[in-house]
Amino acid sequence: MTKEEILEQSRKENNDKDVFDLEVQKTAATAAFFSSFGLCAFVSILSWIFTKRVSVQCWMIFFGMLTVAFCVKFFKMKKLHELFVALGYLAIFILLTAVFILQLTGRL
């Protein structure tokens, strides 16, 4: 088998997707997840230090992002585990949204 035949077979197996590109996208998504978690924690700590309250806005966005990510994974992979994780994150997102609205209205 020649080099070109091996490359052609590899392209067919991977549906013409570049394996390196997929790995870079996976690494970038993981880095984005952890950096956004770190930024939310940093903002929350600063908020607590200066106002003695934790800002829920960034956590609301973070869990909304996770909800969408796991919903997409569920619809693409059809794994029930992904649905349960998405529903858990959705519950947290709804709770944080309710707290945010209560804070805006001055009831909390």
C-alpha positions as CSV (number, residue, x, y, z in Angstrom):
1,M,0.0,0.0,0.0
2,T,1.4,3.4,-1.0
3,K,1.4,6.5,1.2
4,E,-1.3,8.0,-0.9
5,E,-3.5,5.0,-0.6
6,I,-3.1,5.0,3.2
7,L,-3.9,8.7,3.3
8,E,-7.0,8.2,1.2
9,Q,-8.2,5.3,3.3
10,S,-7.6,7.4,6.5
11,R,-9.7,10.3,5.0
12,K,-12.5,7.9,4.2
13,E,-12.5,6.5,7.7
14,N,-12.5,10.0,9.2
15,N,-15.2,11.4,6.8
16,D,-12.6,13.8,5.3
17,K,-12.0,15.3,8.8
18,D,-8.4,16.2,9.8
19,V,-7.6,14.3,12.9
20,F,-5.1,16.9,14.0
21,D,-7.8,19.6,13.6
22,L,-10.2,17.6,15.7
23,E,-7.7,17.2,18.4
24,V,-6.9,20.9,18.4
25,Q,-10.6,21.8,18.6
26,K,-11.0,19.4,21.6
27,T,-8.0,20.9,23.4
28,A,-9.3,24.4,22.7
29,A,-12.7,23.5,24.1
30,T,-11.2,22.0,27.2
31,A,-9.0,25.1,27.7
32,A,-12.0,27.4,27.2
33,F,-14.0,25.4,29.8
34,F,-11.4,25.5,32.5
35,S,-10.5,29.2,31.8
36,S,-14.1,30.3,32.0
37,F,-14.5,28.3,35.3
38,G,-11.4,30.1,36.6
39,L,-12.7,33.5,35.5
40,C,-16.1,32.9,37.1
41,A,-14.3,31.9,40.4
42,F,-12.1,35.0,40.2
43,V,-15.0,37.3,39.6
44,S,-16.9,35.7,42.5
45,I,-14.0,36.1,44.9
46,L,-13.5,39.7,43.9
47,S,-17.3,40.3,44.3
48,W,-17.2,38.7,47.7
49,I,-14.2,40.8,48.9
50,F,-15.7,44.1,47.8
51,T,-19.4,43.7,48.2
52,K,-19.8,40.6,50.6
53,R,-22.1,39.2,47.9
54,V,-21.4,36.6,45.2
55,S,-22.3,37.7,41.7
56,V,-24.5,35.0,40.1
57,Q,-24.4,36.5,36.6
58,C,-21.2,34.8,35.5
59,W,-22.2,31.5,37.0
60,M,-25.5,31.7,35.3
61,I,-23.8,32.1,32.0
62,F,-21.3,29.4,32.8
63,F,-24.0,26.8,33.6
64,G,-26.1,28.0,30.6
65,M,-23.0,27.3,28.4
66,L,-22.6,23.8,29.9
67,T,-26.3,23.1,29.4
68,V,-26.0,23.9,25.7
69,A,-22.8,21.9,25.3
70,F,-24.3,18.8,26.9
71,C,-27.5,19.1,25.0
72,V,-25.6,19.2,21.7
73,K,-23.6,16.2,22.8
74,F,-26.8,14.3,23.7
75,F,-28.4,15.1,20.3
76,K,-25.3,14.1,18.4
77,M,-24.3,11.0,20.4
78,K,-27.7,9.9,21.7
79,K,-26.2,9.0,25.1
80,L,-28.6,9.1,28.0
81,H,-25.8,10.2,30.4
82,E,-25.3,13.4,28.4
83,L,-29.0,14.2,28.8
84,F,-29.0,13.7,32.5
85,V,-25.9,15.9,32.9
86,A,-27.6,18.6,30.7
87,L,-30.8,18.4,32.8
88,G,-28.7,18.9,36.0
89,Y,-26.9,21.9,34.5
90,L,-30.3,23.2,33.3
91,A,-31.7,23.0,36.9
92,I,-28.7,24.9,38.2
93,F,-29.0,27.5,35.4
94,I,-32.7,28.0,36.2
95,L,-32.0,28.4,39.9
96,L,-29.2,30.9,39.3
97,T,-31.5,32.8,36.9
98,A,-34.2,33.0,39.6
99,V,-31.7,34.3,42.1
100,F,-30.4,36.9,39.5
101,I,-34.0,38.1,38.9
102,L,-34.7,38.3,42.6
103,Q,-31.5,40.3,43.1
104,L,-32.5,42.7,40.3
105,T,-35.9,43.3,41.8
106,G,-34.4,43.9,45.3
107,R,-36.1,40.9,46.9
108,L,-32.8,39.2,47.7
